[in-house]
Structures are given as structure tokens and as C-alpha cells.
Amino acid sequence: MNFILVSKPFDYMMAVKKSTTIWLILLLMLMVDSASAWWTGGHVILSKAAVRALPDDVPDFFRSSGFMIAHCSADPDIANNRDVPHLRSAQHPDHYLDLELLKGNNLPDTRYGLINLCHQLKLDPEKVGFLPYEIIESTERLALSFAEYRRYPKNPYIQQKCLVYAGLLGHYSEDVCQPLHVTLHHNGRVNADGEVIAHKGIHYQVDAIIEHVGFTSDQLTEDLQIQALDDLRKGVLAIVQTKHSEVERLYELADQFPSENEADPTLSPEVAKFVKHMAVSSTQFTAQLYLTAWQMSKDITFPGWYGKSFDRSKYDSE
């Protein structure tokens, strides 16, 4: 039998506590979610570029607020935090859609339609994810705020609300343009049991790349044509299918992606082309949704109590 002699019990306990803390920190680092999206710097780059790409018919206050919108684009990842477990539990599945789990079934019209489909397929909806529905709902939320702006264009609170909602929308519209957000193989190839069998960690490498390359808005918006979506739901579901079709190409290039810790990386021509495509499509899709929300806002009406039971016209009457 082995004995441990401890001359200073307090020091020993402190050492054990310190060691345990270190291991917990390491464990938490290993448990960081693979569906965390573009790194914050990437979202900032893409959101600024999306605002820059907007046509002149979008209001000046919005087109001149790229920094504020970009700032808010990081919030969904900040909220994906174990220190706020209820918020995390509610919004974490909004970041992804594991499309293969639906076994070829069409995506339903609404979030709750997907939940019902998951129950029919004996799937946990949280495992499948809700990304396209979050994009659709967020676009409609921005459209409502734009409609308020049309009614009360001098109200600064309404303007600020538009910017916050735009930032949140931009986060998810940029997520969906990262193909690993719409596949079961989101952080490496998995087998039928869900075990990663190849390219574990690829999600981190792809998430980091926009930030490390450091695209400028000019590079992402050059000759970019922005048109509103004719049908919001169909447009969002179409981008999901398009990005899912790009998963195979991403894995073909997986071995060529630099480490997520490699700043200012040198990319092969094939990877450089693919990364630029992801960045430009993120910029374009986000700008399309902003323009779509603005155009939708023209046809939104409000109930009779709006503007009566609470005053939103103060700044327009001064």
C-alpha cells in the first residue's frame, strides 16, 4: 500500500483545487461547439461588406451604420455561452441544420412544422437545428422594424432597433453560407453511428479563414448585384440546398485548409477560390435579406392600437 505524506494539508488542497480548475478549463476548451459559426472577426468583415453592397433606396441611416450592424452580428455567438444556460439552450440550435437527418423530406414551411416532422421521424429537433427558420423569422422582424421606420422616420429608437435586428439576422445569414452549418458532417466526416472518422476539427479551420484572410469590403462587393428575394421562404431554403451541395467540395479541399491558429495564411489557389466564394456569397445573401426586409416593409400594416397606447410619434412631431 502506498502512502502520501502531506506536511501542509492546506497547500495540498489548494494544489488539488488548482489542478482541478486547470483540467476543467481544458475540458471546457475541448467542448467548444463546432457549430459556433464564422469567428467574430469574420462576421464583422462580412456584415460591413453586406451593408456596403446595399443600393441607394435603402435608407441612409441604415447604409451608414455598418459598424453598429457588424457589432451586433457577434451577439448570437456571445449568447451561445454555458454561463447563460437557458438562453444557450433556446438559441443554440438556430445556428445549424443537419439536413441529412431529414432523410430526403422537404423542409416544412415553419419552425414548428419542422418540429412535427422531427417527431414523425423520431428525431430530436435540437439535434436537427433550425437555422433556415431563424433567418426567415429574423428577416420578418427586421421588416417590421423597417415598417415602423417608414411610419416614424425621425424616431431614433426605431432606427437603433433596425440596426440591432439587422446584426442578428446577418449572423445567421452568414452562418448558412458556411457549408458545414447545413450538414451532419459539420466537424468532420461521420459514420452511421455519428462518430467522426476523418477531418475532425475542420469546422474551426473554416470558421477562422475569413478573419485570417482579412477581406476588405471592396474585395467582397466588387461588381456585386443585390436584388431582393421574390419569395423569402423559397429563397432561404434554396440557399440551404446550394450550400449543402458545396459540402463535398469543401471536404475535397479539407487537407489544404490552414490551421485555425495560422494568421495571414498562404492558401492554395483552389482553397483561395473556395474561400472567396464563401465570403462573397455570405455578403450577397445578407445584403439580399436586408433589401428584402426593406421592400417587405412597404406592405406591412399595423393594428389600430399601434401608436396610440404608446407614443412613437414624439420625434416626428418635434
C-alpha positions as CSV (number, residue, x, y, z in Angstrom):
1,M,0.0,0.0,0.0
2,N,1.3,3.4,-0.9
3,F,1.0,6.4,1.5
4,I,1.2,10.1,0.6
5,L,2.9,12.2,3.2
6,V,1.4,15.7,3.4
7,S,3.3,18.2,5.5
8,K,1.0,21.1,4.7
9,P,-2.6,19.9,4.2
10,F,-3.9,23.4,3.2
11,D,-1.2,23.7,0.5
12,Y,-2.1,20.2,-0.8
13,M,-5.7,21.0,-1.0
14,M,-5.0,24.3,-2.8
15,A,-2.8,22.4,-5.3
16,V,-5.5,19.9,-5.9
17,K,-8.1,22.6,-6.4
18,K,-5.8,24.5,-8.8
19,S,-5.1,21.3,-10.7
20,T,-8.8,20.5,-10.9
21,T,-9.6,24.0,-12.1
22,I,-7.0,23.8,-14.9
23,W,-8.4,20.5,-16.1
24,L,-12.0,21.9,-16.0
25,I,-10.8,24.8,-18.2
26,L,-9.1,22.5,-20.6
27,L,-12.2,20.3,-20.7
28,L,-14.4,23.4,-21.5
29,M,-12.0,24.3,-24.2
30,L,-12.4,20.9,-25.8
31,M,-16.1,21.2,-25.5
32,V,-16.4,24.4,-27.5
33,D,-19.1,23.8,-30.1
34,S,-18.2,23.0,-33.6
35,A,-21.3,24.9,-34.8
36,S,-20.1,28.3,-33.5
37,A,-20.0,30.0,-36.9
38,W,-17.5,32.3,-38.5
39,W,-15.2,33.7,-35.9
40,T,-16.3,37.1,-34.7
41,G,-13.9,39.0,-36.9
42,G,-15.3,37.1,-39.9
43,H,-18.9,38.2,-39.1
44,V,-17.7,41.8,-38.7
45,I,-16.0,41.7,-42.1
46,L,-19.0,40.1,-43.8
47,S,-21.6,42.3,-42.2
48,K,-19.8,45.5,-43.1
49,A,-19.5,44.4,-46.6
50,A,-23.2,43.5,-46.8
51,V,-24.2,46.9,-45.7
52,R,-21.7,48.4,-48.2
53,A,-23.3,46.5,-51.0
54,L,-26.8,47.9,-50.5
55,P,-28.5,50.0,-53.2
56,D,-29.4,53.7,-52.5
57,D,-33.1,53.0,-52.0
58,V,-32.3,51.5,-48.5
59,P,-32.4,54.4,-46.0
60,D,-29.2,56.4,-45.3
61,F,-29.3,55.8,-41.6
62,F,-29.0,52.1,-42.3
63,R,-26.4,52.2,-45.0
64,S,-24.2,54.5,-42.8
65,S,-24.3,52.2,-39.8
66,G,-22.3,49.2,-40.9
67,F,-20.1,49.3,-37.8
68,M,-23.2,49.1,-35.5
69,I,-24.7,46.3,-37.5
70,A,-21.4,44.4,-37.6
71,H,-21.0,44.9,-33.8
72,C,-24.4,43.2,-33.2
73,S,-23.6,40.4,-35.6
74,A,-21.4,38.8,-33.0
75,D,-24.2,38.7,-30.3
76,P,-25.7,35.2,-31.2
77,D,-22.3,33.6,-30.6
78,I,-21.8,35.6,-27.3
79,A,-25.2,34.3,-26.2
80,N,-24.1,30.7,-27.0
81,N,-22.5,30.6,-23.6
82,R,-22.8,27.9,-20.9
83,D,-22.9,30.7,-18.3
84,V,-26.4,31.6,-19.6
85,P,-27.8,28.0,-19.9
86,H,-31.4,28.8,-20.7
87,L,-30.6,31.3,-23.4
88,R,-28.0,28.9,-24.8
89,S,-30.4,26.0,-24.8
90,A,-33.1,28.1,-26.7
91,Q,-30.9,29.6,-29.4
92,H,-28.0,27.2,-29.9
93,P,-30.0,25.1,-32.5
94,D,-30.6,28.2,-34.5
95,H,-27.0,28.1,-35.7
96,Y,-27.3,24.9,-37.8
97,L,-29.3,22.4,-39.8
98,D,-28.2,18.8,-40.1
99,L,-30.0,18.3,-43.3
100,E,-29.1,14.6,-43.8
101,L,-31.1,13.7,-40.7
102,L,-34.4,14.5,-42.5
103,K,-33.9,11.6,-44.9
104,G,-34.9,13.5,-48.0
105,N,-38.1,15.0,-46.6
106,N,-38.8,18.6,-47.8
107,L,-38.3,21.3,-45.2
108,P,-41.7,22.4,-43.8
109,D,-42.9,26.0,-44.0
110,T,-42.3,26.8,-40.4
111,R,-40.2,26.1,-37.4
112,Y,-43.0,24.2,-35.7
113,G,-43.6,22.3,-38.9
114,L,-40.0,21.0,-38.7
115,I,-40.5,20.1,-35.0
116,N,-43.6,18.0,-36.0
117,L,-41.6,16.4,-38.8
118,C,-38.8,15.5,-36.4
119,H,-41.3,13.8,-34.1
120,Q,-42.6,11.8,-37.0
121,L,-39.0,10.7,-37.8
122,K,-38.3,10.1,-34.2
123,L,-35.6,12.8,-34.2
124,D,-34.7,15.3,-31.5
125,P,-35.4,18.7,-33.1
126,E,-32.5,20.2,-31.2
127,K,-30.2,17.8,-33.0
128,V,-31.5,18.7,-36.4
129,G,-31.4,22.5,-35.9
130,F,-33.5,25.5,-37.0
131,L,-31.1,27.7,-39.0
132,P,-33.3,28.5,-42.1
133,Y,-36.3,29.3,-39.8
134,E,-34.2,31.7,-37.7
135,I,-33.2,33.5,-40.9
136,I,-36.7,33.8,-42.2
137,E,-38.1,34.9,-38.8
138,S,-35.3,37.4,-38.3
139,T,-35.9,38.9,-41.8
140,E,-39.5,39.4,-41.0
141,R,-38.6,41.0,-37.6
142,L,-36.3,43.5,-39.5
143,A,-39.1,44.1,-42.0
144,L,-41.5,45.0,-39.1
145,S,-39.0,47.5,-37.7
146,F,-38.4,49.0,-41.2
147,A,-42.2,49.4,-41.4
148,E,-42.1,51.3,-38.1
149,Y,-39.3,53.5,-39.6
150,R,-41.5,54.3,-42.6
151,R,-44.2,55.5,-40.3
152,Y,-41.9,57.3,-37.8
153,P,-38.7,58.1,-39.7
154,K,-37.3,60.5,-37.1
155,N,-37.6,58.2,-34.1
156,P,-34.1,57.2,-33.1
157,Y,-35.2,54.2,-31.1
158,I,-36.8,52.6,-34.1
159,Q,-33.6,53.2,-36.1
160,Q,-31.5,51.7,-33.5
161,K,-33.8,48.7,-33.3
162,C,-33.4,48.2,-37.0
163,L,-29.6,48.1,-36.7
164,V,-29.7,45.6,-33.8
165,Y,-32.1,43.2,-35.6
166,A,-30.0,43.6,-38.8
167,G,-26.9,42.5,-37.0
168,L,-28.6,39.4,-35.5
169,L,-30.0,38.5,-38.9
170,G,-26.6,38.9,-40.5
171,H,-25.1,36.5,-38.2
172,Y,-27.4,33.7,-39.2
173,S,-27.4,34.5,-42.9
174,E,-23.6,34.4,-42.9
175,D,-23.7,31.1,-41.0
176,V,-25.8,29.4,-43.6
177,C,-23.2,30.4,-46.3
178,Q,-20.6,28.3,-44.4
179,P,-21.5,24.8,-45.8
180,L,-20.6,23.0,-42.6
181,H,-23.6,24.6,-40.9
182,V,-26.1,22.7,-43.1
183,T,-24.7,19.2,-42.8
184,L,-24.4,16.3,-40.3
185,H,-20.7,16.3,-41.2
186,H,-20.2,19.6,-39.5
187,N,-16.9,19.0,-37.9
188,G,-15.5,16.0,-39.8
189,R,-16.9,13.1,-41.7
190,V,-19.1,10.9,-39.5
191,N,-20.1,7.3,-39.9
192,A,-23.6,5.8,-39.4
193,D,-23.1,6.0,-35.6
194,G,-22.2,9.7,-35.7
195,E,-18.6,9.1,-34.9
196,V,-16.0,11.3,-36.6
197,I,-13.9,9.2,-38.9
198,A,-12.0,11.9,-40.8
199,H,-11.0,15.6,-40.8
200,K,-12.0,16.2,-37.2
201,G,-11.6,19.9,-36.4
202,I,-12.3,21.1,-40.0
203,H,-15.1,23.4,-38.7
204,Y,-12.7,25.5,-36.7
205,Q,-10.4,25.8,-39.7
206,V,-13.1,27.0,-42.0
207,D,-14.6,29.4,-39.4
208,A,-11.3,31.1,-38.9
209,I,-10.4,31.6,-42.5
210,I,-12.4,34.8,-43.3
211,E,-10.9,36.6,-40.3
212,H,-7.4,35.4,-41.1
213,V,-7.5,36.3,-44.8
214,G,-8.9,39.7,-43.8
215,F,-11.0,40.5,-46.9
216,T,-11.9,44.2,-47.4
217,S,-15.4,45.4,-48.3
218,D,-14.2,46.4,-51.7
219,Q,-13.0,42.9,-52.4
220,L,-16.3,41.4,-51.4
221,T,-18.6,43.8,-53.1
222,E,-16.9,44.5,-56.4
223,D,-19.4,44.1,-59.3
224,L,-21.9,42.5,-56.8
225,Q,-25.5,42.8,-57.8
226,I,-28.0,42.9,-55.0
227,Q,-31.7,42.0,-55.7
228,A,-34.4,41.3,-53.2
229,L,-35.7,37.8,-52.9
230,D,-39.0,37.2,-54.8
231,D,-40.1,34.8,-52.1
232,L,-38.4,34.9,-48.7
233,R,-39.0,31.3,-47.7
234,K,-38.1,29.8,-51.0
235,G,-35.0,32.0,-51.3
236,V,-33.8,30.9,-47.9
237,L,-34.4,27.2,-48.4
238,A,-32.7,27.5,-51.8
239,I,-29.5,28.8,-50.3
240,V,-29.6,25.9,-47.8
241,Q,-29.7,23.4,-50.6
242,T,-27.0,25.3,-52.5
243,K,-24.6,25.3,-49.6
244,H,-25.4,21.7,-48.8
245,S,-24.3,20.9,-52.3
246,E,-20.9,22.5,-51.6
247,V,-20.1,20.3,-48.6
248,E,-18.5,17.7,-50.9
249,R,-16.2,20.2,-52.5
250,L,-15.2,21.6,-49.1
251,Y,-14.1,18.1,-47.9
252,E,-12.2,17.6,-51.1
253,L,-10.1,20.7,-50.1
254,A,-10.1,19.8,-46.3
255,D,-6.4,18.7,-46.2
256,Q,-5.4,22.1,-47.8
257,F,-7.1,24.3,-45.2
258,P,-4.6,26.0,-42.8
259,S,-4.8,25.7,-39.1
260,E,-7.3,27.9,-37.3
261,N,-4.3,29.4,-35.5
262,E,-2.5,30.4,-38.6
263,A,-2.9,34.2,-39.2
264,D,-2.4,35.6,-42.6
265,P,-2.2,32.1,-44.2
266,T,-0.9,31.2,-47.6
267,L,-3.7,29.4,-49.5
268,S,-3.6,27.1,-52.4
269,P,-5.4,28.6,-55.5
270,E,-8.2,26.1,-55.0
271,V,-8.8,26.9,-51.4
272,A,-8.4,30.7,-52.1
273,K,-11.1,30.5,-54.7
274,F,-13.5,28.5,-52.5
275,V,-12.9,30.8,-49.5
276,K,-13.6,33.9,-51.7
277,H,-16.7,32.3,-53.0
278,M,-18.0,31.6,-49.4
279,A,-17.2,35.2,-48.4
280,V,-18.8,36.8,-51.4
281,S,-21.9,34.6,-51.2
282,S,-22.3,35.5,-47.5
283,T,-22.0,39.2,-48.3
284,Q,-24.5,38.9,-51.2
285,F,-27.1,36.8,-49.3
286,T,-27.0,39.0,-46.3
287,A,-27.4,42.2,-48.4
288,Q,-30.3,40.5,-50.3
289,L,-32.1,39.8,-47.0
290,Y,-31.6,43.4,-45.8
291,L,-33.1,44.7,-49.1
292,T,-35.9,42.0,-49.0
293,A,-36.8,43.2,-45.5
294,W,-36.9,46.8,-46.7
295,Q,-39.1,46.0,-49.6
296,M,-41.4,43.8,-47.5
297,S,-41.9,46.7,-45.0
298,K,-43.8,48.7,-47.6
299,D,-46.8,46.4,-47.4
300,I,-46.9,45.8,-43.6
301,T,-49.8,47.4,-41.8
302,F,-50.3,47.8,-38.0
303,P,-53.3,47.3,-35.8
304,G,-55.4,50.2,-34.6
305,W,-53.8,50.4,-31.2
306,Y,-50.3,51.0,-32.7
307,G,-49.1,54.5,-31.9
308,K,-52.0,55.1,-29.6
309,S,-51.5,53.1,-26.5
310,F,-47.8,54.0,-26.6
311,D,-46.2,57.1,-28.1
312,R,-43.8,56.5,-31.0
313,S,-44.5,59.8,-32.9
314,K,-42.7,62.1,-30.4
315,Y,-39.7,62.7,-32.6
316,D,-41.7,63.1,-35.8
317,S,-43.8,65.9,-34.3
318,E,-40.9,68.0,-33.0
